[in-house]
Amino acid sequence: MSSMKKILVSACLLGYPVRYNGSGKRITHQILSQWFDEERLVPFCPEMAAGGTVPRPPAEIVGRDGRAVLDGQAEVMDKTGQNLTRLFVTAAGMAFEVVKKNQIRIAILSDGSPSCGSTFIHDGTFSGATKTGQGVVAAFLSKNGVAVFGESQIDAALKYFRALEHA
Ligand code: SF4
């Protein structure tokens, strides 16, 4: 296997139309472009991998955060009232399989998402309000030794990546 270090990235951040409403959330950053050209980026959408469809109703964590979901202390609900906790936990496990397969130690994930949120998530009221916390996938990866960054933290991700390269 190649020893080139890879980076997991939320597929929507590369423009894949996988968000609940069928949109992407493409971001532009010089280092992301460089990593893309170097074929270091591993795009992944956990919700779609676990069987989500496009479009799908928006979902939020009701209770504390993704870590609480993993501990059985909170749930993921969609706006229609369907309980999606199991799908989101499955999605987290699938993301971790990709991480293991590619020996990944760093992820850049789409902030605010009940799956990928790495610094904030929506507060479970479907009002647009947000709060500090991680989504289910971000929490699972963090718990298992992956450094998780949001799309506004790419400079910090680069610093971490360089430290990994020189470790
Ligand atoms: S935030 Fe994560 S789960 Fe949501 S669309 Fe993007 S990659 Fe998929």
Backbone and ligand atoms as CSV (ligand in chain L), in Angstrom:
chain,resi,resn,atom,element,x,y,z
A,1,MET,N,N,0.846,-1.209,0.000
A,1,MET,CA,C,0.000,0.000,0.000
A,1,MET,C,C,0.884,1.263,0.000
A,2,SER,N,N,0.459,2.299,-0.714
A,2,SER,CA,C,1.215,3.542,-0.750
A,2,SER,C,C,1.275,4.147,0.643
A,3,SER,N,N,2.412,4.795,0.951
A,3,SER,CA,C,2.521,5.417,2.270
A,3,SER,C,C,2.077,6.875,2.224
A,4,MET,N,N,1.594,7.328,1.055
A,4,MET,CA,C,1.158,8.713,0.948
A,4,MET,C,C,0.015,8.977,1.920
A,5,LYS,N,N,0.154,10.008,2.721
A,5,LYS,CA,C,-0.874,10.303,3.717
A,5,LYS,C,C,-2.118,10.867,3.052
A,6,LYS,N,N,-3.254,10.320,3.449
A,6,LYS,CA,C,-4.518,10.762,2.854
A,6,LYS,C,C,-5.368,11.493,3.877
A,7,ILE,N,N,-6.372,12.181,3.374
A,7,ILE,CA,C,-7.226,13.008,4.209
A,7,ILE,C,C,-8.677,12.707,3.858
A,8,LEU,N,N,-9.457,12.361,4.851
A,8,LEU,CA,C,-10.889,12.158,4.613
A,8,LEU,C,C,-11.548,13.522,4.488
A,9,VAL,N,N,-12.453,13.657,3.530
A,9,VAL,CA,C,-13.139,14.949,3.394
A,9,VAL,C,C,-14.618,14.703,3.106
A,10,SER,N,N,-15.467,15.499,3.746
A,10,SER,CA,C,-16.897,15.399,3.458
A,10,SER,C,C,-17.119,15.616,1.972
A,11,ALA,N,N,-17.814,14.691,1.345
A,11,ALA,CA,C,-17.990,14.768,-0.112
A,11,ALA,C,C,-18.647,16.082,-0.537
A,12,CYS,N,N,-19.559,16.592,0.274
A,12,CYS,CA,C,-20.251,17.830,-0.112
A,12,CYS,C,C,-19.281,19.002,-0.212
A,13,LEU,N,N,-18.184,18.970,0.552
A,13,LEU,CA,C,-17.222,20.074,0.505
A,13,LEU,C,C,-16.459,20.105,-0.808
A,14,LEU,N,N,-16.478,18.993,-1.527
A,14,LEU,CA,C,-15.850,18.962,-2.862
A,14,LEU,C,C,-16.895,19.186,-3.950
A,15,GLY,N,N,-18.115,19.508,-3.529
A,15,GLY,CA,C,-19.156,19.844,-4.505
A,15,GLY,C,C,-20.085,18.710,-4.876
A,16,TYR,N,N,-19.884,17.541,-4.299
A,16,TYR,CA,C,-20.802,16.430,-4.602
A,16,TYR,C,C,-22.207,16.829,-4.101
A,17,PRO,N,N,-23.232,16.604,-4.916
A,17,PRO,CA,C,-24.587,17.050,-4.542
A,17,PRO,C,C,-25.275,16.054,-3.601
A,18,VAL,N,N,-24.748,15.916,-2.412
A,18,VAL,CA,C,-25.206,14.866,-1.500
A,18,VAL,C,C,-25.878,15.400,-0.242
A,19,ARG,N,N,-26.014,16.703,-0.130
A,19,ARG,CA,C,-26.670,17.248,1.063
A,19,ARG,C,C,-28.160,16.927,1.027
A,20,TYR,N,N,-28.818,17.114,2.145
A,20,TYR,CA,C,-30.230,16.724,2.264
A,20,TYR,C,C,-31.089,17.330,1.153
A,21,ASN,N,N,-30.711,18.533,0.720
A,21,ASN,CA,C,-31.524,19.214,-0.297
A,21,ASN,C,C,-30.964,19.042,-1.706
A,22,GLY,N,N,-30.012,18.148,-1.844
A,22,GLY,CA,C,-29.460,17.883,-3.174
A,22,GLY,C,C,-28.380,18.845,-3.613
A,23,SER,N,N,-27.940,19.686,-2.695
A,23,SER,CA,C,-26.882,20.627,-3.066
A,23,SER,C,C,-25.526,20.108,-2.586
A,24,GLY,N,N,-24.472,20.735,-3.076
A,24,GLY,CA,C,-23.146,20.526,-2.538
A,24,GLY,C,C,-22.778,21.752,-1.724
A,25,LYS,N,N,-21.572,21.781,-1.218
A,25,LYS,CA,C,-21.140,22.926,-0.397
A,25,LYS,C,C,-19.671,23.166,-0.701
A,26,ARG,N,N,-19.373,23.252,-1.995
A,26,ARG,CA,C,-17.974,23.307,-2.437
A,26,ARG,C,C,-17.228,24.465,-1.798
A,27,ILE,N,N,-16.045,24.162,-1.310
A,27,ILE,CA,C,-15.207,25.214,-0.772
A,27,ILE,C,C,-13.939,25.287,-1.613
A,28,THR,N,N,-13.375,26.470,-1.659
A,28,THR,CA,C,-12.129,26.614,-2.408
A,28,THR,C,C,-11.032,27.020,-1.438
A,29,HIS,N,N,-9.925,26.344,-1.545
A,29,HIS,CA,C,-8.770,26.659,-0.707
A,29,HIS,C,C,-7.562,26.089,-1.431
A,30,GLN,N,N,-6.514,26.870,-1.479
A,30,GLN,CA,C,-5.330,26.464,-2.255
A,30,GLN,C,C,-4.798,25.102,-1.812
A,31,ILE,N,N,-4.780,24.873,-0.505
A,31,ILE,CA,C,-4.199,23.611,-0.045
A,31,ILE,C,C,-5.114,22.424,-0.386
A,32,LEU,N,N,-6.425,22.680,-0.378
A,32,LEU,CA,C,-7.345,21.600,-0.774
A,32,LEU,C,C,-7.119,21.243,-2.240
A,33,SER,N,N,-6.936,22.262,-3.064
A,33,SER,CA,C,-6.681,22.015,-4.488
A,33,SER,C,C,-5.391,21.219,-4.660
A,34,GLN,N,N,-4.387,21.607,-3.885
A,34,GLN,CA,C,-3.102,20.885,-3.974
A,34,GLN,C,C,-3.287,19.422,-3.541
A,35,TRP,N,N,-3.979,19.197,-2.437
A,35,TRP,CA,C,-4.204,17.824,-1.954
A,35,TRP,C,C,-5.046,17.033,-2.967
A,36,PHE,N,N,-5.985,17.724,-3.584
A,36,PHE,CA,C,-6.806,17.055,-4.601
A,36,PHE,C,C,-5.910,16.602,-5.759
A,37,ASP,N,N,-5.052,17.517,-6.234
A,37,ASP,CA,C,-4.157,17.179,-7.352
A,37,ASP,C,C,-3.195,16.050,-6.978
A,38,GLU,N,N,-2.818,16.008,-5.724
A,38,GLU,CA,C,-1.899,14.955,-5.255
A,38,GLU,C,C,-2.628,13.637,-4.952
A,39,GLU,N,N,-3.941,13.660,-5.173
A,39,GLU,CA,C,-4.795,12.478,-4.932
A,39,GLU,C,C,-4.742,12.008,-3.480
A,40,ARG,N,N,-4.676,13.001,-2.591
A,40,ARG,CA,C,-4.673,12.677,-1.169
A,40,ARG,C,C,-6.079,12.664,-0.576
A,41,LEU,N,N,-7.023,13.322,-1.237
A,41,LEU,CA,C,-8.353,13.475,-0.640
A,41,LEU,C,C,-9.197,12.228,-0.873
A,42,VAL,N,N,-9.839,11.791,0.179
A,42,VAL,CA,C,-10.765,10.659,0.094
A,42,VAL,C,C,-12.158,11.202,0.412
A,43,PRO,N,N,-12.949,11.510,-0.638
A,43,PRO,CA,C,-14.277,12.079,-0.384
A,43,PRO,C,C,-15.251,11.011,0.095
A,44,PHE,N,N,-16.061,11.371,1.058
A,44,PHE,CA,C,-16.984,10.378,1.609
A,44,PHE,C,C,-18.195,11.110,2.178
A,45,CYS,N,N,-19.377,10.587,1.879
A,45,CYS,CA,C,-20.606,11.104,2.489
A,45,CYS,C,C,-21.195,9.983,3.346
A,46,PRO,N,N,-21.054,10.056,4.636
A,46,PRO,CA,C,-21.529,8.972,5.493
A,46,PRO,C,C,-23.036,8.746,5.406
A,47,GLU,N,N,-23.803,9.818,5.308
A,47,GLU,CA,C,-25.267,9.634,5.268
A,47,GLU,C,C,-25.695,8.892,4.005
A,48,MET,N,N,-25.084,9.230,2.891
A,48,MET,CA,C,-25.427,8.530,1.653
A,48,MET,C,C,-24.918,7.091,1.686
A,49,ALA,N,N,-23.725,6.899,2.235
A,49,ALA,CA,C,-23.161,5.546,2.307
A,49,ALA,C,C,-24.055,4.629,3.135
A,50,ALA,N,N,-24.702,5.194,4.146
A,50,ALA,CA,C,-25.537,4.383,5.036
A,50,ALA,C,C,-26.959,4.216,4.512
A,51,GLY,N,N,-27.231,4.743,3.339
A,51,GLY,CA,C,-28.540,4.508,2.731
A,51,GLY,C,C,-29.419,5.735,2.612
A,52,GLY,N,N,-28.873,6.903,2.918
A,52,GLY,CA,C,-29.646,8.138,2.763
A,52,GLY,C,C,-29.942,8.414,1.292
A,53,THR,N,N,-30.994,9.167,1.045
A,53,THR,CA,C,-31.363,9.510,-0.328
A,53,THR,C,C,-31.267,11.021,-0.514
A,54,VAL,N,N,-31.280,11.430,-1.748
A,54,VAL,CA,C,-31.316,12.866,-2.090
A,54,VAL,C,C,-32.549,13.113,-2.932
A,55,PRO,N,N,-33.449,14.009,-2.543
A,55,PRO,CA,C,-33.367,14.763,-1.280
A,55,PRO,C,C,-33.845,13.920,-0.105
A,56,ARG,N,N,-33.590,14.417,1.076
A,56,ARG,CA,C,-34.067,13.781,2.306
A,56,ARG,C,C,-34.411,14.885,3.305
A,57,PRO,N,N,-35.306,14.619,4.227
A,57,PRO,CA,C,-35.631,15.670,5.188
A,57,PRO,C,C,-34.396,16.012,6.023
A,58,PRO,N,N,-34.242,17.256,6.428
A,58,PRO,CA,C,-33.108,17.592,7.286
A,58,PRO,C,C,-33.202,16.867,8.618
A,59,ALA,N,N,-32.058,16.576,9.181
A,59,ALA,CA,C,-32.019,15.872,10.463
A,59,ALA,C,C,-31.173,16.674,11.448
A,60,GLU,N,N,-31.502,16.527,12.725
A,60,GLU,CA,C,-30.727,17.192,13.772
A,60,GLU,C,C,-30.602,16.253,14.969
A,61,ILE,N,N,-29.596,16.497,15.769
A,61,ILE,CA,C,-29.421,15.727,16.998
A,61,ILE,C,C,-30.305,16.346,18.074
A,62,VAL,N,N,-31.155,15.512,18.642
A,62,VAL,CA,C,-32.026,15.978,19.723
A,62,VAL,C,C,-31.401,15.461,21.020
A,63,GLY,N,N,-30.981,16.385,21.846
A,63,GLY,CA,C,-30.207,16.022,23.028
A,63,GLY,C,C,-28.894,16.764,22.928
A,64,ARG,N,N,-27.840,16.197,23.432
A,64,ARG,CA,C,-26.596,16.967,23.502
A,64,ARG,C,C,-25.859,17.055,22.178
A,65,ASP,N,N,-25.186,15.991,21.796
A,65,ASP,CA,C,-24.325,16.057,20.613
A,65,ASP,C,C,-24.025,14.648,20.108
A,66,GLY,N,N,-23.128,14.561,19.128
A,66,GLY,CA,C,-22.824,13.261,18.533
A,66,GLY,C,C,-22.232,12.269,19.523
A,67,ARG,N,N,-21.440,12.762,20.426
A,67,ARG,CA,C,-20.849,11.866,21.425
A,67,ARG,C,C,-21.952,11.258,22.296
A,68,ALA,N,N,-22.941,12.068,22.643
A,68,ALA,CA,C,-24.068,11.564,23.442
A,68,ALA,C,C,-24.875,10.543,22.641
A,69,VAL,N,N,-24.988,10.765,21.329
A,69,VAL,CA,C,-25.685,9.771,20.491
A,69,VAL,C,C,-24.953,8.432,20.568
A,70,LEU,N,N,-23.635,8.481,20.467
A,70,LEU,CA,C,-22.841,7.235,20.519
A,70,LEU,C,C,-22.967,6.549,21.867
A,71,ASP,N,N,-23.202,7.341,22.902
A,71,ASP,CA,C,-23.355,6.774,24.249
A,71,ASP,C,C,-24.803,6.381,24.549
A,72,GLY,N,N,-25.688,6.528,23.552
A,72,GLY,CA,C,-27.093,6.184,23.772
A,72,GLY,C,C,-27.850,7.215,24.599
A,73,GLN,N,N,-27.286,8.426,24.678
A,73,GLN,CA,C,-27.902,9.468,25.522
A,73,GLN,C,C,-28.616,10.553,24.693
A,74,ALA,N,N,-28.623,10.428,23.402
A,74,ALA,CA,C,-29.293,11.413,22.543
A,74,ALA,C,C,-29.691,10.709,21.251
A,75,GLU,N,N,-30.560,11.345,20.486
A,75,GLU,CA,C,-31.057,10.708,19.259
A,75,GLU,C,C,-30.941,11.655,18.069
A,76,VAL,N,N,-30.960,11.056,16.881
A,76,VAL,CA,C,-31.007,11.865,15.658
A,76,VAL,C,C,-32.406,11.711,15.076
A,77,MET,N,N,-33.057,12.821,14.872
A,77,MET,CA,C,-34.422,12.805,14.319
A,77,MET,C,C,-34.433,13.620,13.031
A,78,ASP,N,N,-35.278,13.213,12.073
A,78,ASP,CA,C,-35.445,14.119,10.940
A,78,ASP,C,C,-36.666,15.002,11.196
A,79,LYS,N,N,-36.855,15.950,10.281
A,79,LYS,CA,C,-37.873,16.967,10.532
A,79,LYS,C,C,-39.285,16.399,10.532
A,80,THR,N,N,-39.435,15.192,9.933
A,80,THR,CA,C,-40.769,14.574,9.909
A,80,THR,C,C,-41.018,13.732,11.162
A,81,GLY,N,N,-40.034,13.642,12.020
A,81,GLY,CA,C,-40.196,12.875,13.254
A,81,GLY,C,C,-39.648,11.453,13.188
A,82,GLN,N,N,-38.997,11.126,12.070
A,82,GLN,CA,C,-38.425,9.785,11.972
A,82,GLN,C,C,-37.100,9.702,12.749
A,83,ASN,N,N,-36.974,8.627,13.502
A,83,ASN,CA,C,-35.747,8.449,14.285
A,83,ASN,C,C,-34.654,7.830,13.402
A,84,LEU,N,N,-33.569,8.573,13.194
A,84,LEU,CA,C,-32.496,8.125,12.302
A,84,LEU,C,C,-31.227,7.746,13.067
A,85,THR,N,N,-31.371,7.555,14.350
A,85,THR,CA,C,-30.185,7.303,15.180
A,85,THR,C,C,-29.363,6.132,14.644
A,86,ARG,N,N,-30.052,5.045,14.341
A,86,ARG,CA,C,-29.320,3.850,13.906
A,86,ARG,C,C,-28.558,4.118,12.603
A,87,LEU,N,N,-29.212,4.798,11.661
A,87,LEU,CA,C,-28.547,5.099,10.379
A,87,LEU,C,C,-27.293,5.945,10.603
A,88,PHE,N,N,-27.388,6.910,11.499
A,88,PHE,CA,C,-26.239,7.792,11.726
A,88,PHE,C,C,-25.091,7.065,12.419
A,89,VAL,N,N,-25.430,6.145,13.313
A,89,VAL,CA,C,-24.374,5.378,13.974
A,89,VAL,C,C,-23.719,4.428,12.964
A,90,THR,N,N,-24.551,3.837,12.113
A,90,THR,CA,C,-24.009,2.996,11.035
A,90,THR,C,C,-23.087,3.815,10.134
A,91,ALA,N,N,-23.517,5.020,9.806
A,91,ALA,CA,C,-22.723,5.903,8.943
A,91,ALA,C,C,-21.361,6.189,9.572
A,92,ALA,N,N,-21.357,6.376,10.881
A,92,ALA,CA,C,-20.097,6.660,11.577
A,92,ALA,C,C,-19.160,5.451,11.464
A,93,GLY,N,N,-19.716,4.268,11.634
A,93,GLY,CA,C,-18.900,3.057,11.504
A,93,GLY,C,C,-18.350,2.910,10.098
A,94,MET,N,N,-19.157,3.267,9.105
A,94,MET,CA,C,-18.699,3.159,7.720
A,94,MET,C,C,-17.573,4.158,7.438
A,95,ALA,N,N,-17.707,5.343,7.991
A,95,ALA,CA,C,-16.634,6.344,7.820
A,95,ALA,C,C,-15.347,5.822,8.441
A,96,PHE,N,N,-15.473,5.170,9.580
A,96,PHE,CA,C,-14.273,4.668,10.244
A,96,PHE,C,C,-13.635,3.532,9.434
A,97,GLU,N,N,-14.440,2.741,8.761
A,97,GLU,CA,C,-13.879,1.695,7.891
A,97,GLU,C,C,-13.029,2.315,6.782
A,98,VAL,N,N,-13.541,3.408,6.209
A,98,VAL,CA,C,-12.781,4.092,5.149
A,98,VAL,C,C,-11.468,4.630,5.718
A,99,VAL,N,N,-11.556,5.188,6.917
A,99,VAL,CA,C,-10.367,5.725,7.583
A,99,VAL,C,C,-9.328,4.628,7.800
A,100,LYS,N,N,-9.775,3.494,8.288
A,100,LYS,CA,C,-8.835,2.402,8.563
A,100,LYS,C,C,-8.203,1.894,7.266
A,101,LYS,N,N,-9.055,1.711,6.266
A,101,LYS,CA,C,-8.565,1.182,4.990
A,101,LYS,C,C,-7.476,2.064,4.376
A,102,ASN,N,N,-7.623,3.359,4.557
A,102,ASN,CA,C,-6.685,4.305,3.948
A,102,ASN,C,C,-5.654,4.849,4.942
A,103,GLN,N,N,-5.644,4.280,6.130
A,103,GLN,CA,C,-4.708,4.703,7.188
A,103,GLN,C,C,-4.751,6.219,7.400
A,104,ILE,N,N,-5.961,6.726,7.505
A,104,ILE,CA,C,-6.172,8.171,7.609
A,104,ILE,C,C,-6.129,8.615,9.070
A,105,ARG,N,N,-5.480,9.768,9.296
A,105,ARG,CA,C,-5.415,10.302,10.665
A,105,ARG,C,C,-5.966,11.709,10.763
A,106,ILE,N,N,-6.516,12.196,9.659
A,106,ILE,CA,C,-7.004,13.581,9.657
A,106,ILE,C,C,-8.225,13.685,8.741
A,107,ALA,N,N,-9.215,14.456,9.187
A,107,ALA,CA,C,-10.445,14.607,8.399
A,107,ALA,C,C,-10.861,16.080,8.371
A,108,ILE,N,N,-11.351,16.491,7.203
A,108,ILE,CA,C,-11.937,17.828,7.079
A,108,ILE,C,C,-13.408,17.619,6.768
A,109,LEU,N,N,-14.240,18.005,7.716
A,109,LEU,CA,C,-15.658,17.667,7.631
A,109,LEU,C,C,-16.520,18.926,7.632
A,110,SER,N,N,-17.700,18.775,7.095
A,110,SER,CA,C,-18.609,19.899,6.891
A,110,SER,C,C,-19.273,20.298,8.213
A,111,ASP,N,N,-18.929,21.500,8.674
A,111,ASP,CA,C,-19.422,21.906,9.990
A,111,ASP,C,C,-20.934,22.154,9.994
A,112,GLY,N,N,-21.544,21.925,11.149
A,112,GLY,CA,C,-22.977,22.175,11.314
A,112,GLY,C,C,-23.831,20.951,11.068
A,113,SER,N,N,-23.281,19.939,10.417
A,113,SER,CA,C,-24.055,18.741,10.065
A,113,SER,C,C,-24.211,17.819,11.270
A,114,PRO,N,N,-25.363,17.143,11.388
A,114,PRO,CA,C,-25.527,16.189,12.490
A,114,PRO,C,C,-24.604,14.981,12.350
A,115,SER,N,N,-24.040,14.772,11.162
A,115,SER,CA,C,-23.023,13.735,10.969
A,115,SER,C,C,-21.628,14.331,11.073
A,116,CYS,N,N,-21.359,15.279,10.195
A,116,CYS,CA,C,-19.991,15.750,9.976
A,116,CYS,C,C,-19.596,16.969,10.812
A,117,GLY,N,N,-20.541,17.607,11.479
A,117,GLY,CA,C,-20.214,18.816,12.249
A,117,GLY,C,C,-19.031,18.575,13.170
A,118,SER,N,N,-18.025,19.443,13.084
A,118,SER,CA,C,-16.854,19.188,13.917
A,118,SER,C,C,-16.669,20.211,15.019
A,119,THR,N,N,-17.235,21.417,14.848
A,119,THR,CA,C,-17.168,22.390,15.951
A,119,THR,C,C,-18.557,22.836,16.391
A,120,PHE,N,N,-19.540,22.759,15.489
A,120,PHE,CA,C,-20.904,23.130,15.892
A,120,PHE,C,C,-21.930,22.268,15.170
A,121,ILE,N,N,-23.094,22.171,15.768
A,121,ILE,CA,C,-24.222,21.434,15.178
A,121,ILE,C,C,-25.492,22.250,15.399
A,122,HIS,N,N,-26.552,21.865,14.745
A,122,HIS,CA,C,-27.830,22.520,15.017
A,122,HIS,C,C,-28.398,21.983,16.330
A,123,ASP,N,N,-29.258,22.794,16.931
A,123,ASP,CA,C,-29.594,22.505,18.339
A,123,ASP,C,C,-30.773,21.558,18.551
A,124,GLY,N,N,-31.278,20.964,17.463
A,124,GLY,CA,C,-32.338,19.968,17.628
A,124,GLY,C,C,-33.746,20.539,17.577
A,125,THR,N,N,-33.857,21.841,17.340
A,125,THR,CA,C,-35.188,22.462,17.299
A,125,THR,C,C,-35.628,22.787,15.870
A,126,PHE,N,N,-34.788,22.535,14.896
A,126,PHE,CA,C,-35.071,22.851,13.482
A,126,PHE,C,C,-35.426,24.322,13.300
A,127,SER,N,N,-34.800,25.152,14.105
A,127,SER,CA,C,-35.062,26.599,14.036
A,127,SER,C,C,-33.919,27.340,13.352
A,128,GLY,N,N,-32.868,26.610,13.009
A,128,GLY,CA,C,-31.679,27.262,12.438
A,128,GLY,C,C,-30.641,27.570,13.513
A,129,ALA,N,N,-31.031,27.419,14.777
A,129,ALA,CA,C,-30.087,27.720,15.861
A,129,ALA,C,C,-29.015,26.638,15.948
A,130,THR,N,N,-27.821,27.076,16.321
A,130,THR,CA,C,-26.702,26.130,16.426
A,130,THR,C,C,-26.113,26.160,17.835
A,131,LYS,N,N,-25.306,25.153,18.100
A,131,LYS,CA,C,-24.620,25.117,19.397
A,131,LYS,C,C,-23.275,24.415,19.199
A,132,THR,N,N,-22.403,24.577,20.151
A,132,THR,CA,C,-21.097,23.916,20.101
A,132,THR,C,C,-21.281,22.413,20.245
A,133,GLY,N,N,-20.509,21.663,19.474
A,133,GLY,CA,C,-20.592,20.204,19.591
A,133,GLY,C,C,-20.261,19.556,18.263
A,134,GLN,N,N,-20.074,18.250,18.298
A,134,GLN,CA,C,-19.760,17.498,17.086
A,134,GLN,C,C,-20.933,16.637,16.646
A,135,GLY,N,N,-20.999,16.361,15.356
A,135,GLY,CA,C,-21.963,15.409,14.833
A,135,GLY,C,C,-21.511,13.981,15.155
A,136,VAL,N,N,-22.330,13.016,14.756
A,136,VAL,CA,C,-22.095,11.624,15.150
A,136,VAL,C,C,-20.811,11.072,14.508
A,137,VAL,N,N,-20.622,11.336,13.246
A,137,VAL,CA,C,-19.423,10.828,12.550
A,137,VAL,C,C,-18.169,11.503,13.101
A,138,ALA,N,N,-18.227,12.816,13.233
A,138,ALA,CA,C,-17.058,13.539,13.755
A,138,ALA,C,C,-16.707,13.054,15.152
A,139,ALA,N,N,-17.710,12.817,15.973
A,139,ALA,CA,C,-17.457,12.345,17.339
A,139,ALA,C,C,-16.838,10.950,17.317
A,140,PHE,N,N,-17.345,10.100,16.446
A,140,PHE,CA,C,-16.823,8.729,16.365
A,140,PHE,C,C,-15.361,8.729,15.921
A,141,LEU,N,N,-15.071,9.528,14.902
A,141,LEU,CA,C,-13.700,9.580,14.397
A,141,LEU,C,C,-12.763,10.191,15.445
A,142,SER,N,N,-13.220,11.257,16.094
A,142,SER,CA,C,-12.393,11.896,17.134
A,142,SER,C,C,-12.068,10.904,18.236
A,143,LYS,N,N,-13.094,10.159,18.630
A,143,LYS,CA,C,-12.935,9.176,19.704
A,143,LYS,C,C,-11.933,8.089,19.320
A,144,ASN,N,N,-11.770,7.884,18.029
A,144,ASN,CA,C,-10.895,6.822,17.543
A,144,ASN,C,C,-9.589,7.349,16.936
A,145,GLY,N,N,-9.178,8.511,17.393
A,145,GLY,CA,C,-7.827,8.978,17.078
A,145,GLY,C,C,-7.657,9.758,15.798
A,146,VAL,N,N,-8.766,10.145,15.154
A,146,VAL,CA,C,-8.653,10.963,13.937
A,146,VAL,C,C,-8.788,12.432,14.332
A,147,ALA,N,N,-7.902,13.274,13.846
A,147,ALA,CA,C,-8.010,14.713,14.103
A,147,ALA,C,C,-9.033,15.286,13.129
A,148,VAL,N,N,-10.079,15.878,13.661
A,148,VAL,CA,C,-11.193,16.347,12.836
A,148,VAL,C,C,-11.205,17.874,12.798
A,149,PHE,N,N,-11.311,18.412,11.599
A,149,PHE,CA,C,-11.346,19.862,11.406
A,149,PHE,C,C,-12.563,20.232,10.566
A,150,GLY,N,N,-13.125,21.406,10.846
A,150,GLY,CA,C,-14.199,21.928,10.009
A,150,GLY,C,C,-13.615,22.656,8.803
A,151,GLU,N,N,-14.492,23.031,7.870
A,151,GLU,CA,C,-13.991,23.678,6.651
A,151,GLU,C,C,-13.406,25.066,6.908
A,152,SER,N,N,-13.676,25.640,8.069
A,152,SER,CA,C,-13.080,26.943,8.382
A,152,SER,C,C,-11.747,26.773,9.111
A,153,GLN,N,N,-11.295,25.533,9.241
A,153,GLN,CA,C,-10.053,25.271,9.999
A,153,GLN,C,C,-8.973,24.618,9.127
A,154,ILE,N,N,-8.994,24.929,7.847
A,154,ILE,CA,C,-8.067,24.225,6.947
A,154,ILE,C,C,-6.607,24.589,7.233
A,155,ASP,N,N,-6.373,25.827,7.662
A,155,ASP,CA,C,-4.993,26.190,8.002
A,155,ASP,C,C,-4.502,25.353,9.182
A,156,ALA,N,N,-5.367,25.153,10.155
A,156,ALA,CA,C,-4.995,24.312,11.310
A,156,ALA,C,C,-4.817,22.865,10.861
A,157,ALA,N,N,-5.643,22.429,9.941
A,157,ALA,CA,C,-5.526,21.062,9.421
A,157,ALA,C,C,-4.182,20.884,8.716
A,158,LEU,N,N,-3.784,21.904,7.962
A,158,LEU,CA,C,-2.501,21.835,7.250
A,158,LEU,C,C,-1.342,21.733,8.238
A,159,LYS,N,N,-1.417,22.519,9.303
A,159,LYS,CA,C,-0.371,22.495,10.325
A,159,LYS,C,C,-0.281,21.082,10.933
A,160,TYR,N,N,-1.437,20.522,11.221
A,160,TYR,CA,C,-1.466,19.176,11.810
A,160,TYR,C,C,-0.909,18.156,10.809
A,161,PHE,N,N,-1.308,18.312,9.561
A,161,PHE,CA,C,-0.863,17.401,8.515
A,161,PHE,C,C,0.664,17.422,8.377
A,162,ARG,N,N,1.221,18.639,8.412
A,162,ARG,CA,C,2.682,18.757,8.270
A,162,ARG,C,C,3.389,18.110,9.456
A,163,ALA,N,N,2.798,18.267,10.639
A,163,ALA,CA,C,3.395,17.633,11.829
A,163,ALA,C,C,3.353,16.110,11.674
A,164,LEU,N,N,2.271,15.605,11.123
A,164,LEU,CA,C,2.159,14.156,10.905
A,164,LEU,C,C,3.225,13.678,9.930
A,165,GLU,N,N,3.444,14.496,8.894
A,165,GLU,CA,C,4.427,14.099,7.867
A,165,GLU,C,C,5.837,14.028,8.417
A,166,HIS,N,N,6.079,14.837,9.447
A,166,HIS,CA,C,7.442,14.876,10.001
A,166,HIS,C,C,7.551,14.038,11.276
A,167,ALA,N,N,6.470,13.356,11.614
A,167,ALA,CA,C,6.498,12.559,12.864
A,167,ALA,C,C,7.356,11.312,12.677
L,1,SF4,S1,S,-22.175,16.995,5.751
L,1,SF4,FE1,FE,-21.440,14.882,5.674
L,1,SF4,S2,S,-23.289,13.624,5.705
L,1,SF4,FE2,FE,-23.924,15.711,5.184
L,1,SF4,S3,S,-23.922,15.771,2.950
L,1,SF4,FE3,FE,-21.906,16.460,3.609
L,1,SF4,S4,S,-20.669,14.602,3.582
L,1,SF4,FE4,FE,-22.797,13.934,3.551
